[in-house]
Each structure stands twice: as C-alpha cells, then as structure tokens.
Amino acid sequence: MPNEETDEQGEIILSDLPDDELVKQMHDDLYDGLAEEVKEGTNILLERGWKADKVLNEALVSGMTIVGIDFRDGILFVPEVLLAANSMKAGMAILRPILVSTGAKPVGKMVIGTVKGDIHDIGKNLVGMMMEGAGFEVINLGINTSVEKYLEALKEHRPDILGMSALLTTTMPYMKVVIDMMKEEGIRSEYIVMVGGAPLNEEFGKEIGADAYCRDAATAVETAKRLVAERRATA
C-alpha cells in the first residue's frame, strides 16, 4: 500500500501533509527550484487560513534563507539559486496582491541597477531576486542606468536602499558620479547606498562614499537587513 501522503508513483501529495511538514516540503521545493510545487503549497496554506505574511515569512523567506546560506558557502551555484529565486517569485505572485490589500509592509524597499556604460545584469538580477526572497520590495532599473534614471527612481519610489552594480573597471567610477549627484541634490543622507560587482572591493566602496560593498548576493541580503534595521532603530 502506498503511503497516504504519496500517490502510486511515490509523488508527495502536498495537500495531505500537515502544516509543519508542508512548510518543510516547500523549503525543499524552493531549494530544488520547483515553481509549480511552491505555488501549490502557497495556495494550500492560504486555503487553510494562513495569513499571507505568515506564508511569506515561514514558507518562502525561511526557505530562501537556506538557499542564501548554501550559496554563500559554495554549496549552491548561480544557476540553482536563479531557479530557487524564480520559484520564490511564483509564490510571491500569489501573495503580493493579498499583502498589498492588507497593507502589510515589506522588510524594506530597494532600487537597483547596473551603472551607465555597463550591460551586465546576471549578478544584479541575482541580488534583486535574493532581496525579494528576503521580503524586500525591489525596483530593478536594468542595465546602463544613468544618474538621471537613478535619481528619478529614488524620488518616485522612496526606497530604503539604492543598489548599484558594475562588472567593468571602466564603469566603476560612475558609481561615484551618482553618489556625488545625490549629495548635490541634498538627498544622500536619505538613502543607504550599497555597491557590488566583480572588480569592486571594500576599499573602493569607502572611497566613493557608499554605505556598504557586498561581495555576493547573500552578503547583500544580510547587509541590507542589518542597515535597514539600524536606520529604523534610530529614526
């Protein structure tokens, strides 16, 4: 006789799992990049009366935290993390309208873009996805982002964080252009500025006046959470 929680092929039937086991299974499905299963699990928990923010934090954010740790430790690599992040997005697509309608606030808000002259976006997109996985609202400006576009986005979205990425040594100095313009406009102190990209280092981040340099997506999430919490504690 097959287990009541599996079908005849040994597939796990999510709707038969109790809440705690379903959440653990969703963590596994996120880790494995199984978007359809994550969507199904999200809907099941909502049907069982779970509030959207509880589903987000316990099933999705907790699952992506495991992914982030293993990515940082070299157990997972970019393709696997992208699959996990896309699965997270599948669950978020169901939860976001509910969260908005109930007035639930995100952990924080981030505007992110690759600087002008640079068309690399895999690292930036990975950071954006991991930030969403940690409960942040992310506005992704794409590649080749001018100082004007950054400033427009800051004024429109009023984020907690501005994130800038560069993969070319020739485009790295443009980050300082953006920060200097923020100073000229008198808005630099209103935002946390985080920078990243392969040729950057901590010293460069300090030189241009950024609040933090992040070597990878997992570090970016940890840093963002810490800096936003610190800022809100002193507000």
ABEGO torsion letter per residue (X at the ends): XBBAABBAAGBBBAAABBAAAAAAAAAAAAAAGBAAAAAAAAAAAAAAGBBAAAAAAAAAAAAAAAAAAAAAAGABBAAAAAAAAAAAAAAAAAAAAAAAAAGBBBABBBBBBBBBGBABAAAAAAAAAAAAAAGBBBBBAEBGBBAAAAAAAAAAAGBABBBBBBABAAAAAAAAAAAAAAAAAGAAAABBBBBBEAABBAAAAAAAGBABBBABAAAAAAAAAAAAAAAAAAX
